[in-house]
Amino acid sequence: MNIKQISFIIISLILLYGIARASEPLNMEQCIEMAKRNNQSIDIAKTQLKIYNSKVQEARAGKFPSFKAGGTLSQYNYQSGYENVSLRHPVDSISNFPQIYLGREGLEGEFGVGIEQIIYDGGRIDAQILVAKTEEENARLNLIFIEENVIYNVKIAFYSALKAKEKVTLSAENLKSGEENLKLSLSLFKLGIVPEVDAISAEVALARAKMLSNQARNEYEKARGNLNMLIGKEIREEIEIDEKVIYIPIKINEELALNKALENRIEMKQLKVSMEQGQINITELSFSPTISANAGYILRNYDSMGRKNFYFEVGVNFPVFNILAYKAKSERAEATQDESEKQKRLLEEKIKLETVNALLDLNSAQENTEVANQEVDLAKLALKISEEKYRQGVGNILELTTAQLSLIKAQTDYLDSIYNYKIAIATIEHVSGTKIEEIQY
């Protein structure tokens, strides 16, 4: 086997592996990871975080010395004239007296390096660093907030698409049962066991089953398109999703869930950061004097101020301020703090309401799931009895189709309830900011 054959086999295996991977159904965690990679809002938030991180570094730079270097280079050429002596021909149009013209030209330059350090600024730089850090923290929290919303939306879309997919399977089974009923009705009619109206009723039931099947496929296409949009795929792209959904009843500690929600919700953390930022009084610090020291060395090629020169300076800057402007800014800061306190109370009430509603939805979904499961068992038994009676010629097609519709409704109700249960769990995790396992009894 030569090198070309080996390379062909390796490439073929890689392609086959890629095709196999592409055809595997996606689970919810894979969809979440795809959404986090492809979501533009997350990308924008990450870029904003990098910007605010650089602002922190920029603010910190104010505590360190700043170095500077520069120089000048000039070309000069000048002349001056004196009376009574002439080294050049006089210019008649200017004067009748003898003149001397002294001409000089040359290149002058200087180069210098210096360092400047702020010794005292009343804490302005520290305050600016603190403000930059709070802005960076707010940007980080905003990124987490966006990611959490993306994750929650993907969970809802995934469960909705998976429920719609199972309803397609359910409608296909109903369609198959309708076709079998029609065949059975026609056979029994030909044998004279049932009247012709049974065969007609079976046809009507089959037509209804086809309509429900079309509706189910349409709902699945829409649900899948919504999921595709969230994970960054084309809306009409065909993807396969699959995940085993198991119903396990749970009991939530409501008090713990409320405490976790108030502690972990990103909105509360963002408001806390904003309130801390509002307490940083840069306005007051801006009226403090600034003391700075400068030192440097200058090298020249002319004698105006010495060819070499070392200098050291200490500067003091006293800002002139308007007391009325300062008072207005202080009053505005106090009003902002009062407003933040009111926002905090409103946000706490909103979070409590969302958490309580999510818990109520979970309890309702659990009760409905248990009832729907019993309803499915009873509907299956009723259908079995109706089918047997119809085959023996002691039942009628209306009873049979009614039993089938009852089973389809019971199965649909069960699907709705169990997926509502999973969505309720996802909602509780979202509004409480914690995993469901951490708030269970």
C-alpha positions in Angstrom: 0.0 0.0 0.0 1.6 3.3 -1.1 1.4 6.7 0.5 -1.4 7.9 -1.8 -3.6 5.0 -0.9 -3.0 5.5 2.8 -3.8 9.3 2.5 -7.0 8.5 0.6 -8.1 6.0 3.3 -7.4 8.6 6.1 -9.3 11.4 4.3 -12.2 9.1 3.6 -12.4 8.0 7.3 -12.3 11.7 8.4 -15.2 12.5 5.9 -17.2 9.5 7.0 -16.7 10.5 10.7 -17.8 14.1 9.9 -20.9 12.8 8.1 -21.8 10.5 11.0 -21.3 13.3 13.5 -23.5 15.7 11.4 -26.3 13.1 11.3 -26.3 12.5 15.0 -29.3 14.1 16.8 -28.5 17.2 18.9 -29.3 17.1 22.6 -30.1 20.2 24.6 -26.5 20.8 25.9 -25.2 20.7 22.4 -27.8 23.2 21.3 -26.9 25.5 24.2 -23.2 25.4 23.3 -23.9 26.2 19.7 -26.1 29.1 20.7 -23.4 30.5 23.0 -20.9 30.3 20.2 -23.1 31.9 17.5 -25.1 34.5 19.4 -24.2 38.0 18.3 -25.4 39.6 21.5 -22.9 37.5 23.5 -20.1 38.5 21.1 -21.0 42.2 21.5 -21.1 41.8 25.3 -17.6 40.1 25.2 -16.2 43.0 23.2 -17.7 45.5 25.7 -16.1 43.6 28.5 -12.7 43.8 26.8 -13.2 47.6 26.3 -13.9 48.1 30.0 -11.0 45.9 31.0 -8.7 48.2 29.0 -10.3 51.2 30.7 -9.3 49.7 34.1 -5.7 49.4 32.8 -5.8 52.9 31.5 -7.0 54.3 34.9 -4.3 52.3 36.7 -1.6 53.9 34.5 -2.3 57.2 36.2 -0.5 55.9 39.4 2.7 55.3 37.5 5.3 57.8 36.2 4.9 59.0 32.7 8.0 59.2 30.5 8.4 61.6 27.6 11.0 62.3 25.0 11.1 65.0 22.3 13.3 67.4 20.4 13.4 70.2 17.9 15.5 70.8 14.8 15.6 74.2 13.0 17.4 75.6 10.0 18.2 79.4 10.2 19.6 82.1 7.9 19.7 85.8 8.9 21.5 89.0 8.0 22.1 92.4 9.8 23.5 95.7 8.4 25.8 98.4 9.9 26.9 101.8 8.6 30.4 103.1 7.5 31.9 99.7 6.7 31.1 97.8 3.6 32.1 94.2 2.9 29.5 93.9 0.2 28.1 96.1 -2.5 25.6 98.5 -0.9 22.0 98.5 -1.9 21.4 102.0 -3.4 17.7 101.8 -3.0 18.0 101.5 0.8 20.6 104.0 1.8 23.4 106.3 0.5 25.7 105.4 3.4 28.3 102.7 3.3 26.9 99.4 4.7 28.3 96.1 6.1 26.3 92.9 5.8 27.0 90.1 8.2 25.4 86.8 7.0 25.0 83.7 9.2 23.3 80.4 8.7 23.2 77.0 10.4 21.3 74.1 12.0 20.1 74.3 15.6 18.6 71.3 17.5 17.8 70.0 21.0 16.7 66.7 22.4 15.3 66.0 25.8 13.9 63.2 28.0 11.7 63.7 31.1 9.7 61.9 33.7 6.5 63.1 35.5 5.0 61.6 38.6 1.8 62.7 40.4 2.6 62.8 44.1 -0.8 63.8 45.5 -4.2 64.3 43.8 -6.6 64.0 46.7 -7.5 60.4 45.7 -8.9 61.2 42.2 -6.9 58.4 40.4 -8.0 55.8 43.0 -11.6 56.9 42.5 -11.2 56.7 38.7 -9.8 53.2 39.1 -12.7 52.2 41.3 -15.2 53.6 38.8 -13.5 51.7 35.9 -13.6 48.5 38.0 -17.3 48.9 38.7 -17.9 49.5 35.0 -15.9 46.4 34.1 -17.9 44.4 36.7 -21.1 45.7 35.3 -20.0 44.6 31.8 -19.1 41.2 33.1 -22.5 40.8 34.8 -24.2 42.0 31.6 -22.4 39.2 29.7 -23.6 36.6 32.2 -27.1 38.1 32.0 -27.2 37.7 28.2 -25.8 34.2 28.4 -28.3 33.1 31.0 -31.2 34.5 28.8 -29.8 32.7 25.7 -29.5 29.4 27.7 -33.1 29.8 29.0 -34.5 30.6 25.6 -32.7 27.6 24.0 -34.1 25.3 26.7 -37.7 26.6 26.0 -37.2 26.3 22.2 -35.6 22.8 22.5 -38.4 21.4 24.7 -41.0 23.0 22.4 -39.5 21.5 19.3 -39.1 18.1 21.0 -42.7 18.2 22.1 -43.8 19.1 18.6 -41.7 16.2 17.2 -43.3 13.7 19.5 -46.7 15.0 18.5 -45.8 14.3 14.9 -45.1 10.7 15.9 -48.3 10.6 17.8 -50.3 11.9 14.8 -48.6 9.4 12.5 -49.8 6.6 14.8 -53.3 8.1 14.8 -53.2 8.2 11.0 -52.1 4.6 10.8 -54.9 3.6 13.2 -57.4 5.5 11.0 -56.3 3.6 7.9 -56.6 0.3 9.7 -60.1 1.2 11.0 -61.2 2.1 7.4 -59.9 -1.3 6.1 -61.7 -3.1 9.0 -64.9 -1.2 8.4 -64.9 -1.9 4.7 -64.3 -5.6 5.3 -67.0 -5.9 7.9 -69.4 -4.0 5.6 -68.8 -6.3 2.8 -69.5 -9.2 5.1 -72.7 -7.5 6.1 -71.7 -7.2 9.7 -71.8 -3.4 10.0 -73.8 -0.9 8.0 -72.3 1.3 5.3 -72.4 4.3 7.5 -69.6 2.8 9.5 -67.3 2.8 6.5 -68.3 6.4 5.7 -67.6 7.4 9.3 -64.2 5.6 9.2 -63.4 7.7 6.1 -64.3 10.9 7.9 -62.2 9.9 10.8 -59.2 9.2 8.5 -59.6 12.6 6.9 -59.5 14.2 10.3 -56.4 12.2 11.2 -54.7 13.4 8.0 -55.6 17.0 8.9 -54.2 16.6 12.4 -51.0 15.0 11.0 -50.5 18.0 8.7 -51.0 20.4 11.6 -48.5 18.5 13.7 -45.8 18.6 11.0 -46.4 22.3 10.5 -46.1 23.1 14.2 -42.9 21.0 14.3 -41.4 22.9 11.4 -42.1 26.2 13.1 -40.7 25.0 16.4 -37.6 23.7 14.7 -37.1 26.9 12.8 -37.2 28.9 16.1 -34.6 26.6 17.6 -32.4 26.9 14.5 -32.5 30.7 14.7 -31.3 30.5 18.4 -28.4 28.2 17.7 -27.2 30.0 14.7 -28.5 27.8 11.9 -30.6 28.5 8.8 -34.3 28.6 9.7 -35.3 26.0 7.1 -32.3 23.7 7.8 -33.3 20.2 8.8 -31.8 19.1 12.1 -32.5 16.2 14.3 -33.0 16.6 18.1 -33.4 14.0 20.7 -33.3 13.8 24.5 -34.9 11.4 26.9 -37.5 13.2 29.0 -38.3 11.5 32.3 -40.8 12.7 34.8 -39.5 12.6 38.4 -41.7 14.5 40.9 -39.8 16.9 43.1 -40.5 19.2 46.0 -39.1 22.7 46.2 -38.2 24.6 49.4 -40.0 27.9 48.6 -38.2 30.0 51.2 -34.8 28.7 50.0 -35.8 29.4 46.4 -36.8 33.0 47.2 -33.5 33.6 49.1 -31.4 32.2 46.3 -33.3 34.3 43.7 -32.6 37.5 45.7 -29.0 36.5 46.2 -28.1 35.2 42.7 -30.2 37.2 40.2 -27.9 39.2 37.9 -30.2 42.2 38.0 -29.7 42.5 41.8 -25.9 42.3 41.4 -26.0 44.9 38.6 -28.1 47.3 40.7 -25.7 46.8 43.6 -22.7 47.7 41.4 -24.5 50.8 40.1 -25.3 51.9 43.7 -21.6 51.4 44.7 -20.5 53.4 41.7 -22.9 56.2 42.7 -21.3 56.4 46.1 -17.9 57.3 44.6 -17.8 61.1 44.9 -15.4 62.1 42.1 -17.0 65.6 42.1 -15.8 66.3 45.6 -12.3 64.9 44.8 -12.0 67.0 41.7 -11.6 70.1 43.9 -8.5 68.8 45.7 -5.1 70.2 44.7 -2.7 68.2 42.5 1.1 68.0 43.3 3.4 66.6 40.7 7.1 66.3 40.2 9.0 66.6 36.9 12.6 65.8 36.1 14.5 65.7 32.8 17.6 66.2 30.8 18.0 68.4 27.7 20.9 68.3 25.2 21.5 71.2 22.7 24.0 72.0 20.0 23.9 75.8 20.7 24.9 78.0 23.6 21.6 79.9 24.2 20.9 78.2 27.6 23.8 75.9 27.9 24.5 72.8 25.8 23.5 70.4 28.6 20.8 71.0 31.1 19.2 68.9 33.8 16.0 70.2 35.4 13.8 69.2 38.3 10.4 70.8 39.0 7.6 70.5 41.6 4.2 71.8 40.5 1.0 72.5 42.5 -2.3 72.9 40.8 -5.2 74.4 42.8 -8.5 74.0 40.8 -11.0 76.9 40.9 -14.5 75.7 41.3 -18.0 76.9 41.4 -19.6 76.2 44.7 -23.1 76.3 43.1 -22.1 73.7 40.6 -20.6 71.5 43.3 -23.8 71.8 45.4 -26.0 70.9 42.4 -23.9 67.8 41.6 -24.0 66.6 45.2 -27.8 67.0 45.3 -28.1 65.0 42.1 -25.9 62.3 43.5 -28.2 62.0 46.6 -31.3 61.9 44.4 -29.7 59.1 42.4 -29.0 57.1 45.5 -32.6 57.5 46.7 -33.9 56.4 43.3 -31.6 53.3 43.4 -33.0 52.3 46.7 -36.6 52.5 45.3 -35.5 50.5 42.3 -34.0 47.9 44.6 -37.3 47.4 46.4 -39.3 47.2 43.2 -36.8 44.7 41.8 -37.0 42.5 44.9 -40.8 42.4 44.6 -40.6 41.5 40.9 -38.1 38.7 41.6 -40.3 37.3 44.4 -43.3 37.4 42.2 -41.5 35.6 39.3 -40.2 32.9 41.7 -43.6 32.3 43.3 -45.3 32.1 39.9 -42.7 29.6 38.6 -43.2 27.4 41.7 -47.0 27.5 41.1 -46.4 26.5 37.5 -44.2 23.6 38.6 -46.8 22.3 41.1 -49.5 22.6 38.5 -47.4 20.8 35.8 -46.6 18.0 38.3 -50.3 17.5 39.2 -51.3 17.6 35.5 -48.7 15.1 34.5 -49.8 12.6 37.1 -53.5 13.0 36.1 -52.7 12.8 32.4 -50.7 9.7 32.9 -53.7 8.0 34.5 -55.9 9.4 31.7 -53.7 7.7 29.1 -53.9 4.3 30.8 -57.7 4.6 31.0 -58.0 5.7 27.4 -55.9 2.8 26.2 -58.1 0.4 28.1 -61.3 2.0 26.6 -59.8 1.8 23.1 -58.9 -1.9 23.5 -62.5 -2.7 24.6 -64.0 -0.7 21.7 -61.8 -2.4 19.2 -62.7 -5.9 20.5 -66.4 -5.1 20.5 -66.2 -3.7 16.9 -64.4 -6.8 15.6 -67.1 -9.0 17.2 -69.8 -6.9 15.5 -71.4 -5.7 18.8 -69.9 -2.2 18.7 -70.1 0.6 16.2 -67.5 2.8 14.4 -68.6 5.9 16.3 -67.7 4.3 19.6 -64.3 3.1 18.2 -63.3 6.5 16.7 -64.4 8.3 19.8 -62.2 6.0 21.9 -59.3 6.6 19.5 -59.8 10.4 19.7 -59.9 10.2 23.5 -56.6 8.3 23.5 -55.0 10.9 21.2 -56.2 13.7 23.4 -55.0 11.9 26.6 -51.6 11.4 25.0 -51.4 15.0 23.8 -52.4 16.2 27.3 -49.6 14.1 28.7 -47.0 15.4 26.3 -48.1 19.0 27.1 -48.0 18.4 30.9 -44.6 16.7 31.0 -43.0 19.3 28.8 -44.6 22.1 30.8 -43.1 20.4 33.8 -39.6 20.5 32.2 -40.1 24.1 31.1 -41.3 25.0 34.7 -38.0 23.5 36.0 -36.0 25.5 33.5 -38.0 28.6 34.5 -37.3 28.1 38.3 -33.6 27.7 37.6 -33.7 30.9 35.5 -35.6 33.1 38.0 -33.7 31.7 41.1 -30.3 31.8 39.4 -29.5 28.3 40.8 -29.7 24.6 39.9 -33.0 22.8 40.8 -31.0 20.3 43.0 -29.9 23.1 45.3 -33.4 24.2 46.3 -35.1 20.8 46.7 -36.1 19.3 50.0 
